[in-house]
Amino acid sequence: MEKISVVIPLYNKAAYIERAIQSVLAQSSPDYELIIIDDGSTDDSSKMVQSITDSRIQLIQQRNQGECAARNRGIQEANYELIAFLDADDAWKPGFLKTILRLRSTYPNVGAYAVECEWQDTDIIFVPDIPSLPPPPWEGIIPSYFRSATYYASVTSSSVAIPKYIFEDVGYFPKNVVIGGDLDMWARIALKYPIVFSRNVEVTLFRDAENRVGNTRIVEEELPFMKMVEQSMQEDKIPSAILEDLQEYLACWRINAAKDCIFQNRRIDLAYEFLRKSRDTNRFKKKWYLLKSMLFLPYSFRKMVWAMKPLMQSFLRKISFNM
């Protein structure tokens, strides 16, 4: 059975890291090493790791350089060809590695292997729908990564395993990206390789965890791969089979980035630029027009509209349930 290197980037997650580690130690497939990169934590994260005794665990400490740099260090330290990633505030179910190895055996020459996730927010657990993929229990090559990723993160930094040689081909995680470096990585892989996906729910993503990067920061610059894609589009180097889905993926990313800027009163000029670049979207035209109108409204009104969003979502869920 193939061995796997498991990489966990760690920064100030003392309250959660034990849960993540125990979820790895509970795997039904025992042939792995666990590499934890402490990226300059200032809390008791490292002490928590050191309190767990297991010969498969390796703790490496470095000065704070960000999540991407920590993952890159883990890749460099990995002894095995297949590398699986887990965030320090998430957890695997016991069959995660077994599912990954089954996918690896069935599809040996692809760019990445990913599984379905459930999202937990306080006491609510849900599995988002992915309309572009067949329903469970399907698994196979994702027909169009960019279409699936437009509507839902089909690949996440806690639900994926990647062969080491892929990084040598497409490059490592971008070091200077504060948020979205993982999305940049998956996109670069998807441009060159198929991605395999299983609808087995094998991962829990805890959205309510404190100090979660995606909960505390907004995007203020485009991902590096976007410039490369736009250059390739100008030179007609993007395969026609993925061109439309890729264009809509970029538009969706920019529209969501503009939304964060608008409703958090950050860089309205940047929000305008994001919307300018995404104006030709076909699938998200209504959202585009709504956000464009918000640019000209005072922040107090925008803040009120944003505060109403949870109430509207709760109301729609109740209507759906009663129907």
PEJOLIN-V403401 format. One line per field, one symbol per residue. ss: DSSP state (~ for helix, > for strand, _ for the rest). phi: phi as a letter, one per 20 degrees, with the letter a starting at -180 (. if undefined). A space follows every 10 residues. Layout:
# PEJOLIN-V403401
ss = ???
phi = ???
This chain:
# PEJOLIN-V403401
ss = ___>>>>>>> ______~~~~ ~~~~~_____ _>>>>>>>>_ ____~~~~~~ ______>>>> >>____~~~~ ~~~~~~~___ _>>>>_____ >>___~~~~~ ~~~~~~____ _>>>>>>>>> >__>>>____ ________>> >___~~~~~~ ~________> >>>~~~~~~~ __________ ~~~~~~~~~~ ____>>>>>> >>>>>>____ __~~~~____ ___~~~~~~~ ~~~~_____~ ~~~~~~~~~~ ~~~~~~~~~~ ~~~____~~~ ~~~~~~~___ ____~~~~~~ ~~~~____~~ ~~~~~~~_~~ ~~~~~~~~~~ ~~_
phi = .fecedddfc blcgfcffgf fffffeffde ebdddddeem gddegfffff feeafeecdc dbffcogfff ffffffefed fecddbffdd beegegffff ffffffcfdc eacccfdddd cldddbdffd fedffgefbr ffgbgfffff eaffccfdcc ccffffffee oefffeefco fffgffffff fccfcecdef ecbdeefeff megfedcdfc bffgffffff ffffeldegf fdffffffff ffgfffffgf ffedlclfff gffgfffdfe fdecffffff ffffgddffg ffffffffgg ffffffffff fff
